[in-house]
Amino acid sequence: MEEKSVRFSFQARYCKEGIIHAGTRQVWIVLHGYGQLAPYFIKKFQPLLTHDVCVIAPEGLSRFYLSELTEAGRKDNKVGATWMTRENRTMDIDNYINYLDTVYHQELKNFPAIPVTIFGFSQGCATACRWATHGKIKFERLVLWAGLFPPDMDFTAGRQVLADKKTFLVVGDQDPFVNEERKKEFDTLAMLLGITPEKIDFQGKHEINAEVLLKLVL
């Protein structure tokens, strides 16, 4: 068998809350976790809008039904999205980096001076790190919420890109996916990148906390 690839024009949606203009304090580009959708994810950032922050929520390019199909049908028809899987992962990464670059330039080409925060939640953390490292973008801060640096990222490129950036790790104290062992892994990966991210803990699980979000507004 011969496996081949093809390039073609592709449309993808993203969501936006707020307006980008000369008075906008910040732009946050927020990347959702596994099985989430941008129209619902972006609602978690509404507290930022009253602080002149514009929020942009891209969406993973692959969607799927969250419940399995059985003989009786599906339990529900809820749909989620993912940034990538293990199958053909390199191509998926290239595709979403190109997509995120396009969203960035479409929204910010006329406002290059506005500070940009890249925010990743859960699976979106790996996406945020890869995009920050390899994307053709300008940003000031990288926020990893309930997730880690991907262990297979390009650490040489990461050291260069993140050397002058502010980085954060935000984790709920009851988050079952980011336990003490994973926090140690985060520290090891941060050392490989030559950075010391600021750590913020809050009372909660694998979720976004509005009060902590507001503390991250510049």
N, CA and C atoms as a LAMMPS dump frame, in Angstrom:
ITEM: TIMESTEP
0
ITEM: NUMBER OF ATOMS
654
ITEM: BOX BOUNDS ff ff ff
-5.0000000000000000e+02 5.0000000000000000e+02
-5.0000000000000000e+02 5.0000000000000000e+02
-5.0000000000000000e+02 5.0000000000000000e+02
ITEM: ATOMS id mol type element x y z
1 1 1 N 0.827 -1.184 0
2 1 2 C 0 0 0
3 1 3 C 0.871 1.247 0
4 2 1 N 0.47 2.257 -0.743
5 2 2 C 1.159 3.539 -0.774
6 2 3 C 0.28 4.585 -0.089
7 3 1 N 0.806 5.179 0.954
8 3 2 C 0.064 6.235 1.641
9 3 3 C 0.523 7.583 1.13
10 4 1 N -0.421 8.422 0.721
11 4 2 C -0.091 9.714 0.14
12 4 3 C -0.854 10.806 0.871
13 5 1 N -0.562 12.039 0.576
14 5 2 C -1.277 13.165 1.172
15 5 3 C -1.609 14.175 0.09
16 6 1 N -2.54 15.063 0.401
17 6 2 C -2.962 16.081 -0.557
18 6 3 C -3.215 17.378 0.202
19 7 1 N -2.923 18.504 -0.427
20 7 2 C -3.219 19.805 0.147
21 7 3 C -4.443 20.392 -0.539
22 8 1 N -5.344 20.996 0.245
23 8 2 C -6.545 21.59 -0.331
24 8 3 C -7.04 22.696 0.585
25 9 1 N -7.931 23.533 0.075
26 9 2 C -8.499 24.614 0.87
27 9 3 C -9.436 24.034 1.92
28 10 1 N -9.354 24.562 3.141
29 10 2 C -10.112 23.998 4.262
30 10 3 C -10.661 25.144 5.094
31 11 1 N -11.942 25.095 5.436
32 11 2 C -12.546 26.095 6.302
33 11 3 C -12.658 25.568 7.718
34 12 1 N -12.47 26.438 8.691
35 12 2 C -12.596 26.051 10.094
36 12 3 C -13.132 27.246 10.882
37 13 1 N -13.937 26.957 11.881
38 13 2 C -14.53 28.047 12.653
39 13 3 C -13.709 28.359 13.906
40 14 1 N -13.942 29.535 14.443
41 14 2 C -13.453 29.911 15.761
42 14 3 C -14.439 30.913 16.338
43 15 1 N -14.356 31.145 17.639
44 15 2 C -15.292 32.049 18.305
45 15 3 C -14.54 33.235 18.892
46 16 1 N -15.249 34.326 19.046
47 16 2 C -14.632 35.556 19.53
48 16 3 C -15.608 36.304 20.421
49 17 1 N -15.112 36.769 21.553
50 17 2 C -15.882 37.614 22.465
51 17 3 C -15.114 38.915 22.662
52 18 1 N -15.774 40.041 22.408
53 18 2 C -15.105 41.328 22.525
54 18 3 C -14.642 41.835 21.173
55 19 1 N -14.149 43.065 21.185
56 19 2 C -13.707 43.727 19.961
57 19 3 C -12.247 44.134 20.115
58 20 1 N -11.492 43.941 19.059
59 20 2 C -10.098 44.378 19.067
60 20 3 C -10.026 45.771 18.46
61 21 1 N -9.544 46.717 19.239
62 21 2 C -9.369 48.091 18.781
63 21 3 C -8.183 48.692 19.521
64 22 1 N -7.908 49.933 19.286
65 22 2 C -6.707 50.553 19.857
66 22 3 C -6.726 50.56 21.377
67 23 1 N -7.922 50.523 21.981
68 23 2 C -8.022 50.555 23.43
69 23 3 C -8.084 49.2 24.098
70 24 1 N -8.004 48.138 23.332
71 24 2 C -8.044 46.788 23.9
72 24 3 C -6.784 46.546 24.733
73 25 1 N -6.968 46.119 25.98
74 25 2 C -5.823 45.918 26.88
75 25 3 C -5.046 44.659 26.537
76 26 1 N -5.779 43.578 26.25
77 26 2 C -5.144 42.293 25.979
78 26 3 C -6.011 41.496 25.01
79 27 1 N -5.378 40.57 24.325
80 27 2 C -6.088 39.537 23.568
81 27 3 C -5.652 38.193 24.122
82 28 1 N -6.622 37.381 24.503
83 28 2 C -6.358 36.019 24.948
84 28 3 C -6.805 35.059 23.86
85 29 1 N -5.925 34.174 23.444
86 29 2 C -6.291 33.104 22.51
87 29 3 C -6.32 31.819 23.326
88 30 1 N -7.525 31.269 23.485
89 30 2 C -7.743 30.181 24.447
90 30 3 C -8.017 28.873 23.702
91 31 1 N -7.3 27.836 24.094
92 31 2 C -7.364 26.539 23.411
93 31 3 C -7.983 25.506 24.344
94 32 1 N -9.088 24.947 23.924
95 32 2 C -9.902 24.067 24.758
96 32 3 C -9.262 22.705 24.984
97 33 1 N -9.862 21.939 25.883
98 33 2 C -9.406 20.596 26.18
99 33 3 C -10.1 19.551 25.323
100 34 1 N -9.756 18.304 25.553
101 34 2 C -10.291 17.18 24.779
102 34 3 C -11.811 17.096 24.929
103 35 1 N -12.501 16.978 23.81
104 35 2 C -13.945 16.774 23.823
105 35 3 C -14.764 18.026 24.041
106 36 1 N -14.137 19.198 24.031
107 36 2 C -14.872 20.446 24.194
108 36 3 C -15.076 21.122 22.839
109 37 1 N -15.937 22.127 22.822
110 37 2 C -16.195 22.907 21.618
111 37 3 C -16.011 24.385 21.938
112 38 1 N -15.531 25.138 20.97
113 38 2 C -15.221 26.546 21.182
114 38 3 C -16.41 27.387 21.658
115 39 1 N -17.638 27.225 21.099
116 39 2 C -18.741 28.088 21.535
117 39 3 C -19.083 27.946 23.014
118 40 1 N -18.837 26.778 23.583
119 40 2 C -19.107 26.567 25.005
120 40 3 C -17.891 26.925 25.857
121 41 1 N -16.72 26.611 25.36
122 41 2 C -15.493 26.884 26.11
123 41 3 C -15.296 28.372 26.329
124 42 1 N -15.594 29.18 25.327
125 42 2 C -15.329 30.613 25.421
126 42 3 C -16.185 31.277 26.495
127 43 1 N -17.312 30.678 26.846
128 43 2 C -18.18 31.258 27.875
129 43 3 C -17.485 31.324 29.234
130 44 1 N -16.519 30.46 29.455
131 44 2 C -15.801 30.437 30.734
132 44 3 C -14.937 31.687 30.928
133 45 1 N -14.723 32.453 29.866
134 45 2 C -13.837 33.612 29.927
135 45 3 C -14.597 34.939 29.906
136 46 1 N -15.902 34.893 30.048
137 46 2 C -16.691 36.121 30.023
138 46 3 C -16.295 37.126 31.101
139 47 1 N -15.827 36.703 32.294
140 47 2 C -15.391 37.701 33.284
141 47 3 C -14.287 38.634 32.782
142 48 1 N -13.531 38.209 31.768
143 48 2 C -12.44 39.041 31.264
144 48 3 C -12.935 40.206 30.42
145 49 1 N -14.142 40.087 29.88
146 49 2 C -14.624 41.082 28.925
147 49 3 C -14.796 42.453 29.557
148 50 1 N -15.115 42.494 30.834
149 50 2 C -15.297 43.778 31.514
150 50 3 C -13.966 44.474 31.806
151 51 1 N -12.86 43.817 31.485
152 51 2 C -11.531 44.391 31.685
153 51 3 C -10.863 44.71 30.342
154 52 1 N -11.679 44.936 29.325
155 52 2 C -11.171 45.286 27.992
156 52 3 C -10.251 44.22 27.421
157 53 1 N -10.605 42.959 27.682
158 53 2 C -9.873 41.826 27.118
159 53 3 C -10.727 41.195 26.027
160 54 1 N -10.16 40.995 24.874
161 54 2 C -10.835 40.264 23.792
162 54 3 C -10.385 38.809 23.853
163 55 1 N -11.34 37.896 23.773
164 55 2 C -11.045 36.467 23.872
165 55 3 C -11.361 35.789 22.541
166 56 1 N -10.42 35.023 22.043
167 56 2 C -10.582 34.27 20.797
168 56 3 C -10.418 32.791 21.116
169 57 1 N -11.391 31.991 20.71
170 57 2 C -11.363 30.546 20.988
171 57 3 C -11.373 29.76 19.683
172 58 1 N -10.224 29.338 19.202
173 58 2 C -10.185 28.401 18.07
174 58 3 C -10.739 27.048 18.501
175 59 1 N -10.944 26.162 17.54
176 59 2 C -11.515 24.848 17.84
177 59 3 C -10.712 23.756 17.157
178 60 1 N -10.522 22.638 17.845
179 60 2 C -9.836 21.503 17.246
180 60 3 C -10.463 21.111 15.922
181 61 1 N -9.635 20.711 14.974
182 61 2 C -10.115 20.475 13.616
183 61 3 C -10.816 19.137 13.429
184 62 1 N -10.788 18.286 14.456
185 62 2 C -11.452 16.982 14.362
186 62 3 C -12.579 16.914 15.394
187 63 1 N -13.796 16.631 14.936
188 63 2 C -14.948 16.51 15.836
189 63 3 C -15.424 15.071 15.864
190 64 1 N -16.104 14.718 16.959
191 64 2 C -16.597 13.355 17.105
192 64 3 C -17.765 13.355 18.089
193 65 1 N -18.587 12.305 18.031
194 65 2 C -19.662 12.143 19.01
195 65 3 C -19.062 11.653 20.321
196 66 1 N -19.518 12.233 21.418
197 66 2 C -18.946 11.895 22.715
198 66 3 C -19.441 10.566 23.255
199 67 1 N -20.597 10.122 22.804
200 67 2 C -21.119 8.823 23.251
201 67 3 C -21.015 7.812 22.117
202 68 1 N -20.81 6.548 22.482
203 68 2 C -20.643 5.506 21.482
204 68 3 C -21.979 5.119 20.852
205 69 1 N -21.891 4.637 19.629
206 69 2 C -23.074 4.158 18.937
207 69 3 C -23.334 2.702 19.326
208 70 1 N -24.524 2.409 19.819
209 70 2 C -24.909 1.056 20.199
210 70 3 C -26.11 0.627 19.372
211 71 1 N -26.561 -0.605 19.592
212 71 2 C -27.734 -1.08 18.861
213 71 3 C -28.966 -0.233 19.168
214 72 1 N -28.991 0.328 20.344
215 72 2 C -30.115 1.179 20.735
216 72 3 C -29.929 2.632 20.302
217 73 1 N -28.814 2.914 19.627
218 73 2 C -28.518 4.284 19.227
219 73 3 C -27.524 4.925 20.176
220 74 1 N -27.404 6.237 20.135
221 74 2 C -26.499 6.963 21.023
222 74 3 C -27.248 7.445 22.261
223 75 1 N -26.525 7.499 23.37
224 75 2 C -27.134 8.022 24.588
225 75 3 C -27.544 9.472 24.385
226 76 1 N -26.746 10.207 23.646
227 76 2 C -27.068 11.578 23.263
228 76 3 C -26.275 11.909 21.998
229 77 1 N -26.504 13.08 21.463
230 77 2 C -25.813 13.482 20.238
231 77 3 C -24.792 14.58 20.493
232 78 1 N -24.273 14.632 21.725
233 78 2 C -23.287 15.654 22.046
234 78 3 C -22.007 15.427 21.248
235 79 1 N -21.424 16.533 20.805
236 79 2 C -20.234 16.489 19.965
237 79 3 C -19.089 17.21 20.676
238 80 1 N -17.892 16.697 20.533
239 80 2 C -16.693 17.347 21.046
240 80 3 C -15.647 17.436 19.948
241 81 1 N -14.567 18.128 20.242
242 81 2 C -13.477 18.261 19.271
243 81 3 C -12.158 17.895 19.933
244 82 1 N -11.201 17.521 19.118
245 82 2 C -9.86 17.214 19.61
246 82 3 C -8.834 17.857 18.696
247 83 1 N -7.687 18.191 19.264
248 83 2 C -6.631 18.805 18.47
249 83 3 C -5.848 17.77 17.682
250 84 1 N -5.728 16.571 18.249
251 84 2 C -4.98 15.531 17.557
252 84 3 C -5.183 14.204 18.28
253 85 1 N -4.817 13.128 17.625
254 85 2 C -4.735 11.811 18.247
255 85 3 C -3.362 11.24 17.905
256 86 1 N -3.132 10.008 18.266
257 86 2 C -1.834 9.388 17.937
258 86 3 C -1.746 9.039 16.452
259 87 1 N -2.895 8.962 15.761
260 87 2 C -2.914 8.582 14.341
261 87 3 C -2.566 9.784 13.47
262 88 1 N -1.527 9.649 12.663
263 88 2 C -1.114 10.699 11.725
264 88 3 C -0.894 12.023 12.458
265 89 1 N -0.277 11.935 13.621
266 89 2 C -0.202 13.08 14.527
267 89 3 C 0.625 14.239 13.986
268 90 1 N 1.708 13.935 13.262
269 90 2 C 2.562 15.009 12.744
270 90 3 C 1.798 15.901 11.778
271 91 1 N 0.991 15.285 10.92
272 91 2 C 0.195 16.063 9.976
273 91 3 C -0.865 16.883 10.709
274 92 1 N -1.477 16.287 11.746
275 92 2 C -2.472 17.019 12.53
276 92 3 C -1.841 18.237 13.206
277 93 1 N -0.634 18.069 13.746
278 93 2 C 0.05 19.191 14.394
279 93 3 C 0.348 20.295 13.384
280 94 1 N 0.859 19.931 12.22
281 94 2 C 1.139 20.929 11.182
282 94 3 C -0.138 21.662 10.787
283 95 1 N -1.226 20.904 10.662
284 95 2 C -2.489 21.516 10.249
285 95 3 C -3.01 22.494 11.288
286 96 1 N -2.957 22.107 12.576
287 96 2 C -3.527 23.046 13.541
288 96 3 C -2.613 24.241 13.785
289 97 1 N -1.307 24.092 13.61
290 97 2 C -0.429 25.257 13.724
291 97 3 C -0.716 26.248 12.599
292 98 1 N -0.893 25.752 11.379
293 98 2 C -1.234 26.632 10.262
294 98 3 C -2.585 27.302 10.483
295 99 1 N -3.54 26.557 10.995
296 99 2 C -4.87 27.098 11.296
297 99 3 C -4.777 28.196 12.354
298 100 1 N -4.067 27.936 13.461
299 100 2 C -3.949 28.918 14.537
300 100 3 C -3.193 30.161 14.073
301 101 1 N -2.152 29.978 13.268
302 101 2 C -1.455 31.13 12.695
303 101 3 C -2.412 31.994 11.883
304 102 1 N -3.271 31.344 11.101
305 102 2 C -4.209 32.079 10.245
306 102 3 C -5.212 32.863 11.078
307 103 1 N -5.729 32.247 12.144
308 103 2 C -6.647 32.953 13.046
309 103 3 C -5.949 34.172 13.653
310 104 1 N -4.739 33.964 14.15
311 104 2 C -3.969 35.048 14.764
312 104 3 C -3.806 36.225 13.802
313 105 1 N -3.335 35.952 12.608
314 105 2 C -3.049 37.034 11.661
315 105 3 C -4.337 37.692 11.158
316 106 1 N -5.402 36.94 11.036
317 106 2 C -6.663 37.538 10.608
318 106 3 C -7.179 38.54 11.641
319 107 1 N -7.007 38.222 12.907
320 107 2 C -7.535 39.076 13.969
321 107 3 C -6.576 40.19 14.397
322 108 1 N -5.266 39.94 14.325
323 108 2 C -4.314 40.865 14.939
324 108 3 C -3.381 41.572 13.962
325 109 1 N -3.577 41.37 12.681
326 109 2 C -2.643 41.968 11.722
327 109 3 C -2.611 43.494 11.809
328 110 1 N -3.721 44.117 12.216
329 110 2 C -3.761 45.576 12.301
330 110 3 C -3.468 46.11 13.702
331 111 1 N -3.224 45.197 14.651
332 111 2 C -2.994 45.61 16.044
333 111 3 C -1.801 44.852 16.637
334 112 1 N -0.631 45.015 16.06
335 112 2 C 0.533 44.216 16.507
336 112 3 C 1.033 44.573 17.896
337 113 1 N 0.615 45.717 18.452
338 113 2 C 1.137 46.139 19.747
339 113 3 C 0.322 45.634 20.935
340 114 1 N -0.863 45.066 20.686
341 114 2 C -1.694 44.596 21.791
342 114 3 C -1.09 43.326 22.386
343 115 1 N -0.907 43.28 23.718
344 115 2 C -0.337 42.08 24.344
345 115 3 C -1.222 40.85 24.138
346 116 1 N -0.607 39.745 23.779
347 116 2 C -1.336 38.498 23.511
348 116 3 C -0.953 37.448 24.547
349 117 1 N -1.968 36.797 25.1
350 117 2 C -1.778 35.658 25.995
351 117 3 C -2.252 34.399 25.288
352 118 1 N -1.412 33.385 25.242
353 118 2 C -1.826 32.064 24.742
354 118 3 C -2.191 31.222 25.951
355 119 1 N -3.406 30.709 25.951
356 119 2 C -3.948 29.973 27.1
357 119 3 C -4.342 28.571 26.638
358 120 1 N -3.823 27.561 27.316
359 120 2 C -4.201 26.186 27.019
360 120 3 C -4.829 25.526 28.227
361 121 1 N -5.921 24.813 27.994
362 121 2 C -6.565 24.056 29.074
363 121 3 C -6.478 22.567 28.767
364 122 1 N -5.943 21.778 29.71
365 122 2 C -5.882 20.318 29.585
366 122 3 C -5.165 19.932 28.283
367 123 1 N -5.831 19.203 27.369
368 123 2 C -5.173 18.833 26.121
369 123 3 C -4.705 20.058 25.347
370 124 1 N -5.401 21.169 25.519
371 124 2 C -5.025 22.397 24.826
372 124 3 C -3.673 22.934 25.25
373 125 1 N -3.132 22.466 26.391
374 125 2 C -1.805 22.906 26.826
375 125 3 C -0.729 22.455 25.842
376 126 1 N -0.788 21.2 25.431
377 126 2 C 0.192 20.695 24.466
378 126 3 C 0.083 21.464 23.154
379 127 1 N -1.157 21.722 22.727
380 127 2 C -1.375 22.496 21.505
381 127 3 C -0.795 23.893 21.651
382 128 1 N -1.05 24.525 22.79
383 128 2 C -0.539 25.875 23.028
384 128 3 C 0.982 25.904 22.982
385 129 1 N 1.635 24.91 23.587
386 129 2 C 3.099 24.868 23.612
387 129 3 C 3.68 24.681 22.219
388 130 1 N 3.1 23.774 21.463
389 130 2 C 3.616 23.531 20.106
390 130 3 C 3.408 24.753 19.227
391 131 1 N 2.256 25.396 19.373
392 131 2 C 1.996 26.597 18.575
393 131 3 C 2.927 27.735 18.987
394 132 1 N 3.076 27.945 20.293
395 132 2 C 3.965 29.003 20.776
396 132 3 C 5.388 28.803 20.258
397 133 1 N 5.804 27.555 20.166
398 133 2 C 7.171 27.242 19.763
399 133 3 C 7.391 27.358 18.267
400 134 1 N 6.391 26.935 17.488
401 134 2 C 6.584 26.835 16.037
402 134 3 C 5.708 27.776 15.226
403 135 1 N 4.762 28.449 15.867
404 135 2 C 3.894 29.348 15.123
405 135 3 C 4.586 30.649 14.747
406 136 1 N 4.017 31.324 13.761
407 136 2 C 4.556 32.607 13.294
408 136 3 C 3.751 33.723 13.941
409 137 1 N 3.976 33.89 15.239
410 137 2 C 3.145 34.779 16.03
411 137 3 C 3.988 35.545 17.045
412 138 1 N 3.389 36.612 17.57
413 138 2 C 4.003 37.385 18.64
414 138 3 C 3.095 37.279 19.862
415 139 1 N 3.658 36.923 21.009
416 139 2 C 2.86 36.834 22.219
417 139 3 C 3.743 37.16 23.416
418 140 1 N 3.095 37.471 24.536
419 140 2 C 3.816 37.858 25.748
420 140 3 C 3.764 36.8 26.833
421 141 1 N 2.653 36.024 26.894
422 141 2 C 2.478 35.092 28.002
423 141 3 C 1.922 33.76 27.518
424 142 1 N 2.325 32.71 28.213
425 142 2 C 1.816 31.361 27.979
426 142 3 C 1.255 30.834 29.291
427 143 1 N -0.045 30.546 29.303
428 143 2 C -0.709 30.027 30.492
429 143 3 C -1.11 28.577 30.246
430 144 1 N -0.58 27.674 31.055
431 144 2 C -0.956 26.261 30.991
432 144 3 C -1.85 25.986 32.192
433 145 1 N -3.097 25.626 31.913
434 145 2 C -4.085 25.417 32.974
435 145 3 C -4.486 23.945 32.947
436 146 1 N -4.187 23.239 34.024
437 146 2 C -4.543 21.815 34.151
438 146 3 C -3.89 20.965 33.07
439 147 1 N -2.66 21.3 32.722
440 147 2 C -1.938 20.527 31.72
441 147 3 C -0.456 20.855 31.751
442 148 1 N 0.331 20.106 30.97
443 148 2 C 1.787 20.21 31.02
444 148 3 C 2.367 20.551 29.653
445 149 1 N 3.669 20.797 29.647
446 149 2 C 4.402 20.848 28.39
447 149 3 C 4.38 19.45 27.768
448 150 1 N 4.241 19.327 26.457
449 150 2 C 4.319 17.993 25.845
450 150 3 C 5.752 17.473 25.899
451 151 1 N 5.97 16.259 26.35
452 151 2 C 7.342 15.754 26.505
453 151 3 C 8.09 15.585 25.195
454 152 1 N 7.377 15.606 24.058
455 152 2 C 8.039 15.448 22.764
456 152 3 C 8.194 16.771 22.029
457 153 1 N 7.998 17.891 22.742
458 153 2 C 8.125 19.177 22.062
459 153 3 C 9.584 19.47 21.725
460 154 1 N 9.811 20.427 20.889
461 154 2 C 11.156 20.832 20.494
462 154 3 C 11.708 21.751 21.595
463 155 1 N 12.527 21.196 22.483
464 155 2 C 13 21.968 23.632
465 155 3 C 14.044 23.015 23.234
466 156 1 N 14.784 22.766 22.173
467 156 2 C 15.738 23.765 21.704
468 156 3 C 15.006 25.014 21.216
469 157 1 N 13.998 24.809 20.386
470 157 2 C 13.193 25.941 19.914
471 157 3 C 12.43 26.569 21.067
472 158 1 N 11.943 25.732 21.986
473 158 2 C 11.196 26.236 23.124
474 158 3 C 12.018 27.155 24.011
475 159 1 N 13.287 26.793 24.235
476 159 2 C 14.165 27.641 25.045
477 159 3 C 14.32 29.021 24.424
478 160 1 N 14.446 29.064 23.115
479 160 2 C 14.63 30.346 22.434
480 160 3 C 13.357 31.193 22.497
481 161 1 N 12.215 30.563 22.261
482 161 2 C 10.958 31.308 22.196
483 161 3 C 10.496 31.772 23.576
484 162 1 N 10.638 30.906 24.574
485 162 2 C 10.075 31.198 25.896
486 162 3 C 11.029 31.931 26.827
487 163 1 N 12.239 32.169 26.387
488 163 2 C 13.236 32.797 27.264
489 163 3 C 12.775 34.144 27.802
490 164 1 N 12.068 34.924 26.986
491 164 2 C 11.643 36.256 27.415
492 164 3 C 10.126 36.353 27.602
493 165 1 N 9.466 35.194 27.759
494 165 2 C 8.021 35.17 27.944
495 165 3 C 7.674 34.846 29.396
496 166 1 N 6.522 35.319 29.824
497 166 2 C 6.001 34.976 31.142
498 166 3 C 5.189 33.695 31.001
499 167 1 N 5.467 32.698 31.836
500 167 2 C 4.748 31.422 31.755
501 167 3 C 4.118 31.089 33.106
502 168 1 N 2.976 30.408 33.041
503 168 2 C 2.226 30.061 34.24
504 168 3 C 1.776 28.605 34.179
505 169 1 N 1.698 27.985 35.357
506 169 2 C 1.015 26.712 35.526
507 169 3 C -0.077 26.928 36.567
508 170 1 N -1.337 26.68 36.171
509 170 2 C -2.471 26.852 37.075
510 170 3 C -3.152 25.498 37.244
511 171 1 N -3.324 25.067 38.499
512 171 2 C -3.858 23.726 38.764
513 171 3 C -4.785 23.769 39.977
514 172 1 N -5.917 23.07 39.877
515 172 2 C -6.784 22.894 41.029
516 172 3 C -6.193 21.887 42.001
517 173 1 N -6.387 22.119 43.301
518 173 2 C -5.762 21.231 44.29
519 173 3 C -6.409 19.847 44.344
520 174 1 N -7.549 19.669 43.645
521 174 2 C -8.205 18.363 43.588
522 174 3 C -8.265 17.825 42.155
523 175 1 N -7.4 18.334 41.308
524 175 2 C -7.387 17.903 39.906
525 175 3 C -6.837 16.48 39.816
526 176 1 N -7.648 15.504 39.366
527 176 2 C -7.165 14.123 39.321
528 176 3 C -6.154 13.858 38.2
529 177 1 N -6.059 14.783 37.248
530 177 2 C -5.174 14.571 36.105
531 177 3 C -3.806 15.218 36.285
532 178 1 N -3.677 16.134 37.243
533 178 2 C -2.382 16.778 37.492
534 178 3 C -2.032 16.553 38.96
535 179 1 N -1.53 15.352 39.252
536 179 2 C -1.163 14.996 40.626
537 179 3 C 0.279 15.408 40.897
538 180 1 N 0.79 15.033 42.06
539 180 2 C 2.147 15.433 42.433
540 180 3 C 3.2 14.88 41.482
541 181 1 N 2.985 13.666 41.011
542 181 2 C 3.945 13.07 40.072
543 181 3 C 4.001 13.86 38.774
544 182 1 N 2.834 14.281 38.293
545 182 2 C 2.806 15.053 37.051
546 182 3 C 3.373 16.457 37.26
547 183 1 N 3.212 16.999 38.455
548 183 2 C 3.811 18.301 38.739
549 183 3 C 5.341 18.209 38.718
550 184 1 N 5.877 17.094 39.198
551 184 2 C 7.327 16.888 39.143
552 184 3 C 7.779 16.773 37.683
553 185 1 N 6.961 16.099 36.877
554 185 2 C 7.275 16.005 35.443
555 185 3 C 7.293 17.396 34.819
556 186 1 N 6.332 18.235 35.213
557 186 2 C 6.282 19.601 34.709
558 186 3 C 7.579 20.338 35.053
559 187 1 N 8.048 20.192 36.298
560 187 2 C 9.271 20.867 36.726
561 187 3 C 10.474 20.404 35.907
562 188 1 N 10.523 19.109 35.625
563 188 2 C 11.629 18.566 34.825
564 188 3 C 11.624 19.149 33.42
565 189 1 N 10.423 19.215 32.819
566 189 2 C 10.316 19.754 31.462
567 189 3 C 10.617 21.255 31.449
568 190 1 N 10.206 21.958 32.495
569 190 2 C 10.508 23.39 32.582
570 190 3 C 12.019 23.617 32.662
571 191 1 N 12.722 22.741 33.392
572 191 2 C 14.171 22.847 33.476
573 191 3 C 14.81 22.647 32.107
574 192 1 N 14.286 21.709 31.33
575 192 2 C 14.809 21.489 29.981
576 192 3 C 14.605 22.718 29.102
577 193 1 N 13.552 23.482 29.403
578 193 2 C 13.279 24.702 28.648
579 193 3 C 14.033 25.903 29.207
580 194 1 N 14.652 25.718 30.379
581 194 2 C 15.404 26.802 30.987
582 194 3 C 14.534 27.916 31.538
583 195 1 N 13.31 27.593 31.968
584 195 2 C 12.397 28.612 32.476
585 195 3 C 11.875 28.211 33.853
586 196 1 N 11.346 29.191 34.572
587 196 2 C 10.738 28.946 35.883
588 196 3 C 9.332 29.535 35.874
589 197 1 N 8.333 28.761 35.45
590 197 2 C 6.965 29.287 35.393
591 197 3 C 6.431 29.637 36.779
592 198 1 N 5.578 30.625 36.817
593 198 2 C 4.876 30.959 38.054
594 198 3 C 3.757 29.946 38.256
595 199 1 N 3.642 29.405 39.472
596 199 2 C 2.631 28.387 39.759
597 199 3 C 1.503 28.987 40.589
598 200 1 N 0.287 28.677 40.188
599 200 2 C -0.898 29.157 40.899
600 200 3 C -1.791 27.967 41.191
601 201 1 N -2.088 27.737 42.459
602 201 2 C -3.013 26.681 42.862
603 201 3 C -4.329 27.317 43.322
604 202 1 N -5.416 26.593 43.126
605 202 2 C -6.707 27.061 43.61
606 202 3 C -7.512 25.869 44.113
607 203 1 N -8.523 26.144 44.873
608 203 2 C -9.397 25.082 45.375
609 203 3 C -10.371 24.677 44.278
610 204 1 N -10.191 23.452 43.78
611 204 2 C -11.059 23.008 42.703
612 204 3 C -10.509 21.786 42.004
613 205 1 N -11.246 21.332 41.013
614 205 2 C -10.879 20.131 40.277
615 205 3 C -10.344 20.498 38.89
616 206 1 N -10.659 19.681 37.901
617 206 2 C -10.191 19.887 36.528
618 206 3 C -11.139 20.884 35.853
619 207 1 N -10.955 22.157 36.201
620 207 2 C -11.925 23.179 35.802
621 207 3 C -11.252 24.537 35.773
622 208 1 N -11.965 25.498 35.193
623 208 2 C -11.467 26.865 35.13
624 208 3 C -12.145 27.685 36.217
625 209 1 N -11.351 28.418 36.962
626 209 2 C -11.815 29.213 38.09
627 209 3 C -11.801 30.689 37.702
628 210 1 N -12.982 31.339 37.755
629 210 2 C -13.11 32.716 37.302
630 210 3 C -12.268 33.675 38.129
631 211 1 N -12.177 33.445 39.416
632 211 2 C -11.424 34.347 40.291
633 211 3 C -9.942 34.332 39.934
634 212 1 N -9.411 33.156 39.639
635 212 2 C -7.999 33.061 39.254
636 212 3 C -7.778 33.677 37.868
637 213 1 N -8.731 33.498 36.963
638 213 2 C -8.621 34.113 35.641
639 213 3 C -8.404 35.615 35.758
640 214 1 N -9.201 36.245 36.618
641 214 2 C -9.114 37.694 36.768
642 214 3 C -7.77 38.127 37.332
643 215 1 N -7.154 37.279 38.148
644 215 2 C -5.832 37.603 38.68
645 215 3 C -4.768 37.613 37.594
646 216 1 N -5.061 36.941 36.49
647 216 2 C -4.092 36.862 35.397
648 216 3 C -4.227 38.006 34.39
649 217 1 N -5.21 38.885 34.587
650 217 2 C -5.355 40.04 33.72
651 217 3 C -4.24 41.024 34.054
652 218 1 N -3.513 41.471 33.048
653 218 2 C -2.385 42.387 33.269
654 218 3 C -2.85 43.723 33.854
